Amino acid sequence: MVYVPHRVYTSKILDAIDEGILDRDQVILACLNWMSEQEVKNMAECNDFFSYEEESEEELDTCEDM
């Protein structure tokens, strides 16, 4: 993978995941546990992690209109 040079620790972690040294799920949980709830919320919103929920709600709205 190609990483940004000034993100030394980010690159080290991603390399360790790629090499099988670190478990991807363990890193995800560590990051989420380290971050505040507001930081997790901001990250999720910026990355559209819950866009599927909006689509489901829109589908429900469409069904209710019938």
CHARMM internal coordinates of N, CA and C (Angstrom, degrees):
IC EDIT
DIST 1 N 1 CA 1.4574
DIST 1 CA 1 C 1.5144
ANGL 1 N 1 CA 1 C 109.95
DIST 1 C 2 N 1.3295
ANGL 1 CA 1 C 2 N 114.47
DIHE 1 N 1 CA 1 C 2 N 155.08
DIST 2 N 2 CA 1.4555
ANGL 1 C 2 N 2 CA 120.21
DIHE 1 CA 1 C 2 N 2 CA 177.51
DIST 2 CA 2 C 1.5275
ANGL 2 N 2 CA 2 C 108.02
DIHE 1 C 2 N 2 CA 2 C -103.97
DIST 2 C 3 N 1.3174
ANGL 2 CA 2 C 3 N 115.98
DIHE 2 N 2 CA 2 C 3 N 127.70
DIST 3 N 3 CA 1.4600
ANGL 2 C 3 N 3 CA 120.94
DIHE 2 CA 2 C 3 N 3 CA -178.26
DIST 3 CA 3 C 1.5129
ANGL 3 N 3 CA 3 C 110.07
DIHE 2 C 3 N 3 CA 3 C -123.30
DIST 3 C 4 N 1.3200
ANGL 3 CA 3 C 4 N 115.57
DIHE 3 N 3 CA 3 C 4 N 160.60
DIST 4 N 4 CA 1.4508
ANGL 3 C 4 N 4 CA 121.46
DIHE 3 CA 3 C 4 N 4 CA 178.22
DIST 4 CA 4 C 1.5252
ANGL 4 N 4 CA 4 C 108.81
DIHE 3 C 4 N 4 CA 4 C -74.74
DIST 4 C 5 N 1.3300
ANGL 4 CA 4 C 5 N 117.93
DIHE 4 N 4 CA 4 C 5 N 126.95
DIST 5 N 5 CA 1.4686
ANGL 4 C 5 N 5 CA 121.74
DIHE 4 CA 4 C 5 N 5 CA -174.85
DIST 5 CA 5 C 1.5325
ANGL 5 N 5 CA 5 C 115.49
DIHE 4 C 5 N 5 CA 5 C -55.66
DIST 5 C 6 N 1.3156
ANGL 5 CA 5 C 6 N 118.70
DIHE 5 N 5 CA 5 C 6 N -36.39
DIST 6 N 6 CA 1.4714
ANGL 5 C 6 N 6 CA 120.02
DIHE 5 CA 5 C 6 N 6 CA -176.74
DIST 6 CA 6 C 1.5249
ANGL 6 N 6 CA 6 C 112.63
DIHE 5 C 6 N 6 CA 6 C -79.14
DIST 6 C 7 N 1.3286
ANGL 6 CA 6 C 7 N 118.17
DIHE 6 N 6 CA 6 C 7 N -0.89
DIST 7 N 7 CA 1.4687
ANGL 6 C 7 N 7 CA 122.21
DIHE 6 CA 6 C 7 N 7 CA 176.52
DIST 7 CA 7 C 1.5276
ANGL 7 N 7 CA 7 C 108.35
DIHE 6 C 7 N 7 CA 7 C -102.57
DIST 7 C 8 N 1.3336
ANGL 7 CA 7 C 8 N 115.70
DIHE 7 N 7 CA 7 C 8 N 65.71
DIST 8 N 8 CA 1.4658
ANGL 7 C 8 N 8 CA 122.28
DIHE 7 CA 7 C 8 N 8 CA -172.92
DIST 8 CA 8 C 1.5285
ANGL 8 N 8 CA 8 C 112.26
DIHE 7 C 8 N 8 CA 8 C -58.48
DIST 8 C 9 N 1.3226
ANGL 8 CA 8 C 9 N 117.44
DIHE 8 N 8 CA 8 C 9 N -51.17
DIST 9 N 9 CA 1.4628
ANGL 8 C 9 N 9 CA 119.83
DIHE 8 CA 8 C 9 N 9 CA -176.25
DIST 9 CA 9 C 1.5289
ANGL 9 N 9 CA 9 C 111.56
DIHE 8 C 9 N 9 CA 9 C -72.42
DIST 9 C 10 N 1.3155
ANGL 9 CA 9 C 10 N 116.51
DIHE 9 N 9 CA 9 C 10 N -34.82
DIST 10 N 10 CA 1.4643
ANGL 9 C 10 N 10 CA 119.76
DIHE 9 CA 9 C 10 N 10 CA 175.21
DIST 10 CA 10 C 1.5181
ANGL 10 N 10 CA 10 C 109.59
DIHE 9 C 10 N 10 CA 10 C -60.05
DIST 10 C 11 N 1.3193
ANGL 10 CA 10 C 11 N 115.95
DIHE 10 N 10 CA 10 C 11 N -46.98
DIST 11 N 11 CA 1.4706
ANGL 10 C 11 N 11 CA 120.64
DIHE 10 CA 10 C 11 N 11 CA 179.63
DIST 11 CA 11 C 1.5209
ANGL 11 N 11 CA 11 C 111.67
DIHE 10 C 11 N 11 CA 11 C -62.99
DIST 11 C 12 N 1.3379
ANGL 11 CA 11 C 12 N 116.68
DIHE 11 N 11 CA 11 C 12 N -40.31
DIST 12 N 12 CA 1.4688
ANGL 11 C 12 N 12 CA 119.90
DIHE 11 CA 11 C 12 N 12 CA 179.32
DIST 12 CA 12 C 1.5256
ANGL 12 N 12 CA 12 C 111.23
DIHE 11 C 12 N 12 CA 12 C -62.41
DIST 12 C 13 N 1.3239
ANGL 12 CA 12 C 13 N 116.49
DIHE 12 N 12 CA 12 C 13 N -42.99
DIST 13 N 13 CA 1.4597
ANGL 12 C 13 N 13 CA 120.33
DIHE 12 CA 12 C 13 N 13 CA 179.97
DIST 13 CA 13 C 1.5254
ANGL 13 N 13 CA 13 C 110.50
DIHE 12 C 13 N 13 CA 13 C -65.98
DIST 13 C 14 N 1.3300
ANGL 13 CA 13 C 14 N 116.88
DIHE 13 N 13 CA 13 C 14 N -46.09
DIST 14 N 14 CA 1.4596
ANGL 13 C 14 N 14 CA 120.12
DIHE 13 CA 13 C 14 N 14 CA 179.75
DIST 14 CA 14 C 1.5284
ANGL 14 N 14 CA 14 C 111.90
DIHE 13 C 14 N 14 CA 14 C -63.29
DIST 14 C 15 N 1.3235
ANGL 14 CA 14 C 15 N 116.75
DIHE 14 N 14 CA 14 C 15 N -38.53
DIST 15 N 15 CA 1.4741
ANGL 14 C 15 N 15 CA 120.26
DIHE 14 CA 14 C 15 N 15 CA 176.19
DIST 15 CA 15 C 1.5248
ANGL 15 N 15 CA 15 C 110.86
DIHE 14 C 15 N 15 CA 15 C -63.81
DIST 15 C 16 N 1.3407
ANGL 15 CA 15 C 16 N 116.64
DIHE 15 N 15 CA 15 C 16 N -42.47
DIST 16 N 16 CA 1.4685
ANGL 15 C 16 N 16 CA 120.55
DIHE 15 CA 15 C 16 N 16 CA 179.91
DIST 16 CA 16 C 1.5299
ANGL 16 N 16 CA 16 C 110.89
DIHE 15 C 16 N 16 CA 16 C -64.23
DIST 16 C 17 N 1.3323
ANGL 16 CA 16 C 17 N 117.06
DIHE 16 N 16 CA 16 C 17 N -35.03
DIST 17 N 17 CA 1.4685
ANGL 16 C 17 N 17 CA 120.44
DIHE 16 CA 16 C 17 N 17 CA 175.72
DIST 17 CA 17 C 1.5278
ANGL 17 N 17 CA 17 C 109.21
DIHE 16 C 17 N 17 CA 17 C -66.67
DIST 17 C 18 N 1.3235
ANGL 17 CA 17 C 18 N 116.93
DIHE 17 N 17 CA 17 C 18 N -47.10
DIST 18 N 18 CA 1.4675
ANGL 17 C 18 N 18 CA 121.29
DIHE 17 CA 17 C 18 N 18 CA 179.93
DIST 18 CA 18 C 1.5236
ANGL 18 N 18 CA 18 C 112.04
DIHE 17 C 18 N 18 CA 18 C -59.28
DIST 18 C 19 N 1.3234
ANGL 18 CA 18 C 19 N 116.23
DIHE 18 N 18 CA 18 C 19 N -35.07
DIST 19 N 19 CA 1.4663
ANGL 18 C 19 N 19 CA 121.23
DIHE 18 CA 18 C 19 N 19 CA -178.28
DIST 19 CA 19 C 1.5290
ANGL 19 N 19 CA 19 C 112.54
DIHE 18 C 19 N 19 CA 19 C -85.48
DIST 19 C 20 N 1.3267
ANGL 19 CA 19 C 20 N 117.29
DIHE 19 N 19 CA 19 C 20 N -2.96
DIST 20 N 20 CA 1.4558
ANGL 19 C 20 N 20 CA 120.71
DIHE 19 CA 19 C 20 N 20 CA 178.64
DIST 20 CA 20 C 1.5183
ANGL 20 N 20 CA 20 C 114.00
DIHE 19 C 20 N 20 CA 20 C 80.95
DIST 20 C 21 N 1.3283
ANGL 20 CA 20 C 21 N 116.93
DIHE 20 N 20 CA 20 C 21 N 10.41
DIST 21 N 21 CA 1.4699
ANGL 20 C 21 N 21 CA 121.52
DIHE 20 CA 20 C 21 N 21 CA 179.46
DIST 21 CA 21 C 1.5304
ANGL 21 N 21 CA 21 C 110.16
DIHE 20 C 21 N 21 CA 21 C -76.03
DIST 21 C 22 N 1.3263
ANGL 21 CA 21 C 22 N 115.80
DIHE 21 N 21 CA 21 C 22 N -41.36
DIST 22 N 22 CA 1.4593
ANGL 21 C 22 N 22 CA 121.62
DIHE 21 CA 21 C 22 N 22 CA 177.39
DIST 22 CA 22 C 1.5167
ANGL 22 N 22 CA 22 C 109.33
DIHE 21 C 22 N 22 CA 22 C -111.15
DIST 22 C 23 N 1.3285
ANGL 22 CA 22 C 23 N 115.00
DIHE 22 N 22 CA 22 C 23 N 145.20
DIST 23 N 23 CA 1.4531
ANGL 22 C 23 N 23 CA 121.28
DIHE 22 CA 22 C 23 N 23 CA 177.35
DIST 23 CA 23 C 1.5305
ANGL 23 N 23 CA 23 C 108.97
DIHE 22 C 23 N 23 CA 23 C -84.62
DIST 23 C 24 N 1.3138
ANGL 23 CA 23 C 24 N 116.35
DIHE 23 N 23 CA 23 C 24 N 129.85
DIST 24 N 24 CA 1.4670
ANGL 23 C 24 N 24 CA 122.32
DIHE 23 CA 23 C 24 N 24 CA -177.95
DIST 24 CA 24 C 1.5348
ANGL 24 N 24 CA 24 C 111.67
DIHE 23 C 24 N 24 CA 24 C -56.47
DIST 24 C 25 N 1.3288
ANGL 24 CA 24 C 25 N 117.82
DIHE 24 N 24 CA 24 C 25 N -45.46
DIST 25 N 25 CA 1.4636
ANGL 24 C 25 N 25 CA 121.32
DIHE 24 CA 24 C 25 N 25 CA -179.21
DIST 25 CA 25 C 1.5268
ANGL 25 N 25 CA 25 C 111.77
DIHE 24 C 25 N 25 CA 25 C -64.41
DIST 25 C 26 N 1.3240
ANGL 25 CA 25 C 26 N 116.61
DIHE 25 N 25 CA 25 C 26 N -37.67
DIST 26 N 26 CA 1.4670
ANGL 25 C 26 N 26 CA 120.50
DIHE 25 CA 25 C 26 N 26 CA 178.80
DIST 26 CA 26 C 1.5304
ANGL 26 N 26 CA 26 C 110.50
DIHE 25 C 26 N 26 CA 26 C -64.76
DIST 26 C 27 N 1.3195
ANGL 26 CA 26 C 27 N 116.69
DIHE 26 N 26 CA 26 C 27 N -39.85
DIST 27 N 27 CA 1.4699
ANGL 26 C 27 N 27 CA 120.88
DIHE 26 CA 26 C 27 N 27 CA 178.81
DIST 27 CA 27 C 1.5225
ANGL 27 N 27 CA 27 C 110.48
DIHE 26 C 27 N 27 CA 27 C -67.19
DIST 27 C 28 N 1.3285
ANGL 27 CA 27 C 28 N 116.66
DIHE 27 N 27 CA 27 C 28 N -42.02
DIST 28 N 28 CA 1.4723
ANGL 27 C 28 N 28 CA 120.43
DIHE 27 CA 27 C 28 N 28 CA 178.05
DIST 28 CA 28 C 1.5228
ANGL 28 N 28 CA 28 C 110.24
DIHE 27 C 28 N 28 CA 28 C -59.54
DIST 28 C 29 N 1.3288
ANGL 28 CA 28 C 29 N 117.03
DIHE 28 N 28 CA 28 C 29 N -49.08
DIST 29 N 29 CA 1.4665
ANGL 28 C 29 N 29 CA 120.15
DIHE 28 CA 28 C 29 N 29 CA 179.96
DIST 29 CA 29 C 1.5239
ANGL 29 N 29 CA 29 C 111.99
DIHE 28 C 29 N 29 CA 29 C -62.55
DIST 29 C 30 N 1.3305
ANGL 29 CA 29 C 30 N 117.07
DIHE 29 N 29 CA 29 C 30 N -40.19
DIST 30 N 30 CA 1.4711
ANGL 29 C 30 N 30 CA 120.10
DIHE 29 CA 29 C 30 N 30 CA 178.83
DIST 30 CA 30 C 1.5269
ANGL 30 N 30 CA 30 C 110.51
DIHE 29 C 30 N 30 CA 30 C -62.39
DIST 30 C 31 N 1.3226
ANGL 30 CA 30 C 31 N 117.00
DIHE 30 N 30 CA 30 C 31 N -42.54
DIST 31 N 31 CA 1.4665
ANGL 30 C 31 N 31 CA 120.51
DIHE 30 CA 30 C 31 N 31 CA 179.33
DIST 31 CA 31 C 1.5232
ANGL 31 N 31 CA 31 C 111.31
DIHE 30 C 31 N 31 CA 31 C -64.40
DIST 31 C 32 N 1.3333
ANGL 31 CA 31 C 32 N 116.19
DIHE 31 N 31 CA 31 C 32 N -47.00
DIST 32 N 32 CA 1.4635
ANGL 31 C 32 N 32 CA 119.69
DIHE 31 CA 31 C 32 N 32 CA -178.94
DIST 32 CA 32 C 1.5263
ANGL 32 N 32 CA 32 C 111.81
DIHE 31 C 32 N 32 CA 32 C -64.53
DIST 32 C 33 N 1.3146
ANGL 32 CA 32 C 33 N 117.00
DIHE 32 N 32 CA 32 C 33 N -37.72
DIST 33 N 33 CA 1.4667
ANGL 32 C 33 N 33 CA 120.37
DIHE 32 CA 32 C 33 N 33 CA 178.53
DIST 33 CA 33 C 1.5249
ANGL 33 N 33 CA 33 C 112.11
DIHE 32 C 33 N 33 CA 33 C -71.22
DIST 33 C 34 N 1.3098
ANGL 33 CA 33 C 34 N 117.96
DIHE 33 N 33 CA 33 C 34 N -29.42
DIST 34 N 34 CA 1.4553
ANGL 33 C 34 N 34 CA 122.48
DIHE 33 CA 33 C 34 N 34 CA -179.41
DIST 34 CA 34 C 1.5294
ANGL 34 N 34 CA 34 C 111.31
DIHE 33 C 34 N 34 CA 34 C -74.91
DIST 34 C 35 N 1.3417
ANGL 34 CA 34 C 35 N 115.18
DIHE 34 N 34 CA 34 C 35 N -37.44
DIST 35 N 35 CA 1.4655
ANGL 34 C 35 N 35 CA 121.18
DIHE 34 CA 34 C 35 N 35 CA -176.00
DIST 35 CA 35 C 1.5277
ANGL 35 N 35 CA 35 C 110.62
DIHE 34 C 35 N 35 CA 35 C -76.60
DIST 35 C 36 N 1.3364
ANGL 35 CA 35 C 36 N 115.08
DIHE 35 N 35 CA 35 C 36 N 152.08
DIST 36 N 36 CA 1.4634
ANGL 35 C 36 N 36 CA 119.43
DIHE 35 CA 35 C 36 N 36 CA 173.72
DIST 36 CA 36 C 1.5289
ANGL 36 N 36 CA 36 C 108.35
DIHE 35 C 36 N 36 CA 36 C -72.94
DIST 36 C 37 N 1.3204
ANGL 36 CA 36 C 37 N 116.74
DIHE 36 N 36 CA 36 C 37 N 163.91
DIST 37 N 37 CA 1.4623
ANGL 36 C 37 N 37 CA 120.90
DIHE 36 CA 36 C 37 N 37 CA 178.46
DIST 37 CA 37 C 1.5305
ANGL 37 N 37 CA 37 C 110.52
DIHE 36 C 37 N 37 CA 37 C -60.80
DIST 37 C 38 N 1.3289
ANGL 37 CA 37 C 38 N 116.85
DIHE 37 N 37 CA 37 C 38 N -36.89
DIST 38 N 38 CA 1.4713
ANGL 37 C 38 N 38 CA 120.56
DIHE 37 CA 37 C 38 N 38 CA 178.81
DIST 38 CA 38 C 1.5297
ANGL 38 N 38 CA 38 C 110.68
DIHE 37 C 38 N 38 CA 38 C -65.85
DIST 38 C 39 N 1.3246
ANGL 38 CA 38 C 39 N 117.21
DIHE 38 N 38 CA 38 C 39 N -40.44
DIST 39 N 39 CA 1.4678
ANGL 38 C 39 N 39 CA 120.21
DIHE 38 CA 38 C 39 N 39 CA 177.90
DIST 39 CA 39 C 1.5293
ANGL 39 N 39 CA 39 C 111.30
DIHE 38 C 39 N 39 CA 39 C -64.43
DIST 39 C 40 N 1.3320
ANGL 39 CA 39 C 40 N 116.03
DIHE 39 N 39 CA 39 C 40 N -40.95
DIST 40 N 40 CA 1.4688
ANGL 39 C 40 N 40 CA 120.24
DIHE 39 CA 39 C 40 N 40 CA 177.71
DIST 40 CA 40 C 1.5258
ANGL 40 N 40 CA 40 C 109.43
DIHE 39 C 40 N 40 CA 40 C -63.13
DIST 40 C 41 N 1.3246
ANGL 40 CA 40 C 41 N 116.46
DIHE 40 N 40 CA 40 C 41 N -44.36
DIST 41 N 41 CA 1.4677
ANGL 40 C 41 N 41 CA 121.05
DIHE 40 CA 40 C 41 N 41 CA 178.97
DIST 41 CA 41 C 1.5265
ANGL 41 N 41 CA 41 C 110.67
DIHE 40 C 41 N 41 CA 41 C -59.86
DIST 41 C 42 N 1.3272
ANGL 41 CA 41 C 42 N 117.08
DIHE 41 N 41 CA 41 C 42 N -47.87
DIST 42 N 42 CA 1.4625
ANGL 41 C 42 N 42 CA 121.29
DIHE 41 CA 41 C 42 N 42 CA -179.76
DIST 42 CA 42 C 1.5259
ANGL 42 N 42 CA 42 C 111.31
DIHE 41 C 42 N 42 CA 42 C -60.25
DIST 42 C 43 N 1.3182
ANGL 42 CA 42 C 43 N 116.67
DIHE 42 N 42 CA 42 C 43 N -44.46
DIST 43 N 43 CA 1.4631
ANGL 42 C 43 N 43 CA 120.99
DIHE 42 CA 42 C 43 N 43 CA 179.67
DIST 43 CA 43 C 1.5294
ANGL 43 N 43 CA 43 C 110.20
DIHE 42 C 43 N 43 CA 43 C -62.35
DIST 43 C 44 N 1.3340
ANGL 43 CA 43 C 44 N 116.83
DIHE 43 N 43 CA 43 C 44 N -45.45
DIST 44 N 44 CA 1.4555
ANGL 43 C 44 N 44 CA 121.27
DIHE 43 CA 43 C 44 N 44 CA -179.06
DIST 44 CA 44 C 1.5271
ANGL 44 N 44 CA 44 C 111.01
DIHE 43 C 44 N 44 CA 44 C -62.40
DIST 44 C 45 N 1.3152
ANGL 44 CA 44 C 45 N 116.87
DIHE 44 N 44 CA 44 C 45 N -42.28
DIST 45 N 45 CA 1.4604
ANGL 44 C 45 N 45 CA 120.64
DIHE 44 CA 44 C 45 N 45 CA 179.77
DIST 45 CA 45 C 1.5220
ANGL 45 N 45 CA 45 C 111.60
DIHE 44 C 45 N 45 CA 45 C -68.38
DIST 45 C 46 N 1.3308
ANGL 45 CA 45 C 46 N 117.71
DIHE 45 N 45 CA 45 C 46 N -42.95
DIST 46 N 46 CA 1.4656
ANGL 45 C 46 N 46 CA 121.31
DIHE 45 CA 45 C 46 N 46 CA -179.53
DIST 46 CA 46 C 1.5258
ANGL 46 N 46 CA 46 C 111.99
DIHE 45 C 46 N 46 CA 46 C -64.50
DIST 46 C 47 N 1.3186
ANGL 46 CA 46 C 47 N 116.90
DIHE 46 N 46 CA 46 C 47 N -27.91
DIST 47 N 47 CA 1.4626
ANGL 46 C 47 N 47 CA 121.11
DIHE 46 CA 46 C 47 N 47 CA -177.91
DIST 47 CA 47 C 1.5282
ANGL 47 N 47 CA 47 C 112.96
DIHE 46 C 47 N 47 CA 47 C -102.93
DIST 47 C 48 N 1.3278
ANGL 47 CA 47 C 48 N 116.01
DIHE 47 N 47 CA 47 C 48 N 9.71
DIST 48 N 48 CA 1.4716
ANGL 47 C 48 N 48 CA 121.77
DIHE 47 CA 47 C 48 N 48 CA 179.02
DIST 48 CA 48 C 1.5203
ANGL 48 N 48 CA 48 C 112.62
DIHE 47 C 48 N 48 CA 48 C 51.93
DIST 48 C 49 N 1.3222
ANGL 48 CA 48 C 49 N 117.47
DIHE 48 N 48 CA 48 C 49 N 40.78
DIST 49 N 49 CA 1.4649
ANGL 48 C 49 N 49 CA 121.51
DIHE 48 CA 48 C 49 N 49 CA -179.08
DIST 49 CA 49 C 1.5268
ANGL 49 N 49 CA 49 C 112.36
DIHE 48 C 49 N 49 CA 49 C -64.96
DIST 49 C 50 N 1.3210
ANGL 49 CA 49 C 50 N 117.68
DIHE 49 N 49 CA 49 C 50 N -25.23
DIST 50 N 50 CA 1.4577
ANGL 49 C 50 N 50 CA 120.04
DIHE 49 CA 49 C 50 N 50 CA -176.37
DIST 50 CA 50 C 1.5207
ANGL 50 N 50 CA 50 C 112.20
DIHE 49 C 50 N 50 CA 50 C -113.69
DIST 50 C 51 N 1.3084
ANGL 50 CA 50 C 51 N 117.21
DIHE 50 N 50 CA 50 C 51 N 24.75
DIST 51 N 51 CA 1.4635
ANGL 50 C 51 N 51 CA 120.42
DIHE 50 CA 50 C 51 N 51 CA 179.83
DIST 51 CA 51 C 1.5247
ANGL 51 N 51 CA 51 C 110.84
DIHE 50 C 51 N 51 CA 51 C -63.49
DIST 51 C 52 N 1.3291
ANGL 51 CA 51 C 52 N 117.28
DIHE 51 N 51 CA 51 C 52 N -28.29
DIST 52 N 52 CA 1.4674
ANGL 51 C 52 N 52 CA 120.56
DIHE 51 CA 51 C 52 N 52 CA 178.24
DIST 52 CA 52 C 1.5276
ANGL 52 N 52 CA 52 C 110.96
DIHE 51 C 52 N 52 CA 52 C -63.70
DIST 52 C 53 N 1.3365
ANGL 52 CA 52 C 53 N 117.68
DIHE 52 N 52 CA 52 C 53 N -29.74
DIST 53 N 53 CA 1.4616
ANGL 52 C 53 N 53 CA 120.46
DIHE 52 CA 52 C 53 N 53 CA 178.24
DIST 53 CA 53 C 1.5242
ANGL 53 N 53 CA 53 C 110.49
DIHE 52 C 53 N 53 CA 53 C -68.56
DIST 53 C 54 N 1.3327
ANGL 53 CA 53 C 54 N 116.55
DIHE 53 N 53 CA 53 C 54 N -38.96
DIST 54 N 54 CA 1.4524
ANGL 53 C 54 N 54 CA 120.93
DIHE 53 CA 53 C 54 N 54 CA 178.82
DIST 54 CA 54 C 1.5220
ANGL 54 N 54 CA 54 C 109.80
DIHE 53 C 54 N 54 CA 54 C -65.18
DIST 54 C 55 N 1.3415
ANGL 54 CA 54 C 55 N 116.82
DIHE 54 N 54 CA 54 C 55 N -40.51
DIST 55 N 55 CA 1.4554
ANGL 54 C 55 N 55 CA 120.81
DIHE 54 CA 54 C 55 N 55 CA 179.14
DIST 55 CA 55 C 1.5271
ANGL 55 N 55 CA 55 C 110.10
DIHE 54 C 55 N 55 CA 55 C -63.76
DIST 55 C 56 N 1.3337
ANGL 55 CA 55 C 56 N 116.86
DIHE 55 N 55 CA 55 C 56 N -41.10
DIST 56 N 56 CA 1.4585
ANGL 55 C 56 N 56 CA 120.55
DIHE 55 CA 55 C 56 N 56 CA 178.99
DIST 56 CA 56 C 1.5201
ANGL 56 N 56 CA 56 C 110.54
DIHE 55 C 56 N 56 CA 56 C -64.18
DIST 56 C 57 N 1.3164
ANGL 56 CA 56 C 57 N 116.85
DIHE 56 N 56 CA 56 C 57 N -40.68
DIST 57 N 57 CA 1.4633
ANGL 56 C 57 N 57 CA 120.84
DIHE 56 CA 56 C 57 N 57 CA 178.74
DIST 57 CA 57 C 1.5231
ANGL 57 N 57 CA 57 C 110.31
DIHE 56 C 57 N 57 CA 57 C -64.97
DIST 57 C 58 N 1.3451
ANGL 57 CA 57 C 58 N 117.58
DIHE 57 N 57 CA 57 C 58 N -39.55
DIST 58 N 58 CA 1.4557
ANGL 57 C 58 N 58 CA 121.25
DIHE 57 CA 57 C 58 N 58 CA 178.49
DIST 58 CA 58 C 1.5245
ANGL 58 N 58 CA 58 C 110.17
DIHE 57 C 58 N 58 CA 58 C -64.63
DIST 58 C 59 N 1.3246
ANGL 58 CA 58 C 59 N 116.91
DIHE 58 N 58 CA 58 C 59 N -40.13
DIST 59 N 59 CA 1.4566
ANGL 58 C 59 N 59 CA 120.59
DIHE 58 CA 58 C 59 N 59 CA 178.01
DIST 59 CA 59 C 1.5220
ANGL 59 N 59 CA 59 C 110.51
DIHE 58 C 59 N 59 CA 59 C -63.11
DIST 59 C 60 N 1.3226
ANGL 59 CA 59 C 60 N 117.04
DIHE 59 N 59 CA 59 C 60 N -40.56
DIST 60 N 60 CA 1.4682
ANGL 59 C 60 N 60 CA 121.03
DIHE 59 CA 59 C 60 N 60 CA 178.05
DIST 60 CA 60 C 1.5172
ANGL 60 N 60 CA 60 C 110.54
DIHE 59 C 60 N 60 CA 60 C -63.39
DIST 60 C 61 N 1.3504
ANGL 60 CA 60 C 61 N 115.94
DIHE 60 N 60 CA 60 C 61 N -43.34
DIST 61 N 61 CA 1.4574
ANGL 60 C 61 N 61 CA 120.37
DIHE 60 CA 60 C 61 N 61 CA 179.23
DIST 61 CA 61 C 1.5322
ANGL 61 N 61 CA 61 C 110.04
DIHE 60 C 61 N 61 CA 61 C -60.33
DIST 61 C 62 N 1.3133
ANGL 61 CA 61 C 62 N 117.11
DIHE 61 N 61 CA 61 C 62 N -42.19
DIST 62 N 62 CA 1.4537
ANGL 61 C 62 N 62 CA 121.95
DIHE 61 CA 61 C 62 N 62 CA 179.82
DIST 62 CA 62 C 1.5270
ANGL 62 N 62 CA 62 C 110.32
DIHE 61 C 62 N 62 CA 62 C -63.54
DIST 62 C 63 N 1.3179
ANGL 62 CA 62 C 63 N 117.34
DIHE 62 N 62 CA 62 C 63 N -42.35
DIST 63 N 63 CA 1.4608
ANGL 62 C 63 N 63 CA 121.72
DIHE 62 CA 62 C 63 N 63 CA 179.92
DIST 63 CA 63 C 1.5241
ANGL 63 N 63 CA 63 C 111.50
DIHE 62 C 63 N 63 CA 63 C -66.61
DIST 63 C 64 N 1.3174
ANGL 63 CA 63 C 64 N 116.68
DIHE 63 N 63 CA 63 C 64 N -35.81
DIST 64 N 64 CA 1.4495
ANGL 63 C 64 N 64 CA 120.66
DIHE 63 CA 63 C 64 N 64 CA -178.57
DIST 64 CA 64 C 1.5270
ANGL 64 N 64 CA 64 C 111.42
DIHE 63 C 64 N 64 CA 64 C -70.66
DIST 64 C 65 N 1.3356
ANGL 64 CA 64 C 65 N 117.24
DIHE 64 N 64 CA 64 C 65 N -26.92
DIST 65 N 65 CA 1.4579
ANGL 64 C 65 N 65 CA 121.69
DIHE 64 CA 64 C 65 N 65 CA -179.12
DIST 65 CA 65 C 1.5205
ANGL 65 N 65 CA 65 C 111.94
DIHE 64 C 65 N 65 CA 65 C -72.91
DIST 65 C 66 N 1.3184
ANGL 65 CA 65 C 66 N 118.48
DIHE 65 N 65 CA 65 C 66 N -16.29
DIST 66 N 66 CA 1.4644
ANGL 65 C 66 N 66 CA 121.70
DIHE 65 CA 65 C 66 N 66 CA -175.98
DIST 66 CA 66 C 1.5008
ANGL 66 N 66 CA 66 C 111.76
DIHE 65 C 66 N 66 CA 66 C -80.13
END
COOR INIT
IC SEED 1 N 1 CA 1 C
IC BUILD
